[in-house]
Structure formats: structure tokens, C-alpha cells
Amino acid sequence: MDIGNIVKNSLGYPLSNIKNFLILGVIILFAELYAIILSFGIKSSIFGLLIILTFLLVIFRSGYNLRILNSSIGGYDVLPDFGNWMRMFKDGVKIFIVMIIFMIPLVILMVVSIFILTMVLISSGASNGVVGRIMLMAMLAIVGIYLIIVYPLILMALANMAKNENNISYALKLGEIRTKISDIGLGNYLGWYIVTGIIYVILLIIGMGLSVLFGLVHAKFIGIIINALTFGPFATIFLYRSTSLMYRSVLEKQVETDSSEDPELTL
């Protein structure tokens, strides 16, 4: 499947099951409760509980993302159902663990970079204000560059995990994942990542833009609600569907190669 077909399919996939689309939207909406309350300028002692609720719902959301990968790689073209919530929560925890593991190099890189930069700036006699601003810009640059480079690897790692019964160890088999990317072709993979990434970011920007626009008329909560029920779930589903189709294209290519090499398979 070429990049154009993958993107076209992924854009239509979120609405393949309106009920499941809306359920995901409601999950995202409840995860945004603290933001909605803050938009009214209300300060509450229950914010701690809302943050915990948000974290738990993000785990459920991540578990559903893995279910999308499972279903799509398996050849299904309709959004999967939300049954077996406990399993979905466990799958979400697995994604959370994988994300933490992939972020460890970033933390190390930031600590080392900040330490070196601090020593250089202090020895040059820079003021605390200048040091602070440069530190902030440096951290943002490091995080941005790292995520741009590593995030496509993370997506393929999650797809590899989904293909192998959600076993975390398969998300960490970097050699196997690099082989998958090599089978796709680095140029094709980067092209897919850029196109998918641009569409994903545009969807996020539109969603966040709604909050800003409604905020101008003191109704930011309306923008948050609309985004949570529409652009939020659409962007997430699109990203994971697109990832699964790219991964599935490798599997299909391998089957074709095996068939051509073994004449008995074509009989």
C-alpha cells in the first residue's frame, strides 16, 4: 500500500464506527475536566483527584490505541469495540512503560547537556536571567529534536508489540524494528512519517485553535469540549491507523516474498 492510500484510508477510518469514535471522545473529554474547570477560573481542592482521573483515562486511551494497532494489523477495517476494559487498562500501562523506556535516553541527554551548558555559561559570567533563558531554549530544542527523530521509531515499536500479543519485549527489539523500517525503505518511511505527522499536527492545531478562539469570547470550555469530542479522537485514531497500515505493508511484502521463493506456497 503506497503512502497516498495509507493516508486516505486512515482519514476515513475514524468514522468507520461512530459509536466507538464518540466513546473515545467522551474518555478524552473527561480527561480534560481539569482544563474545563480551570477555564472558568475556579480553584478547587479536588484538582489533585482530577489529575489522577486524567492519568487513569490517558492509560485507558493508550490501551485503546494499542487495540487499534492490533485490529488494523490483523486486517480489520472498522474501529474496535471497547469491551474488556481491564485488559485495555493493562495494555495502556504497557504503552506507558514503553514510552518511559524510550524517554530514558532523552533524560540522560538533557541532564548532561544542561550540566555542560551551565558550566560554560557560568564561566563566561552570564547573568542568572540569561542562563535561565538559554537553558529553557536548549531544553526545548533537545526535546523537540529527540522526539522528531525517535517518535517514528516508537510508533513502529508499538506496532511490533501489537503484532506479537502485546508483549513489551517486542517493542524493545530495535534490530527487528530497524529491519522492518529497512523493508519499507528509509525514503518511503520518512515520506510516510512526514505526511502523517503534518496531518496529525494540523488536526491538533485546529483543535487547540478552537480553545483559543472560544477563549477570546470567554467561552474556552466550549472549544475544549468540541476538540475533545471531534479533533482529539480523530487525530489519535488517524495516527495509529496510519502506523498499523505502514507496518502491515511490511508483513504483506514479506508474505509475497516468501510465496515467490517457495513455489509450493503458490500452488
Number of C-alpha atoms within 10 A of each C-alpha: 13 11 18 11 12 19 23 12 16 24 18 13 20 21 16 13 14 11 12 17 21 17 15 24 23 17 18 23 24 18 22 21 19 20 17 20 15 15 17 12 9 9 9 11 7 9 15 11 11 19 15 12 17 20 13 16 20 20 21 25 23 22 25 25 25 25 23 27 32 25 20 26 23 14 12 12 18 15 22 19 15 14 8 8 12 11 14 21 20 16 25 24 18 22 23 15 13 19 15 13 12 17 16 11 12 17 14 11 16 17 13 12 15 17 12 11 16 17 10 13 16 12 9 9 9 13 10 11 9 11 16 13 10 16 18 13 10 16 16 13 12 16 15 11 12 15 16 13 10 13 15 19 18 20 20 21 25 30 28 28 24 26 22 14 10 21 15 19 13 19 27 18 13 15 9 14 21 15 12 22 21 14 17 18 13 13 11 16 17 14 13 21 21 14 13 20 15 12 17 18 12 14 21 17 12 14 22 17 15 19 21 17 14 15 16 9 8 13 16 20 22 17 19 25 22 16 24 24 20 19 21 22 24 25 21 19 25 23 22 23 29 26 26 28 25 26 25 21 18 19 16 12 14 14 13 14 11 13 14 12 11 11 9 8 11 10 6
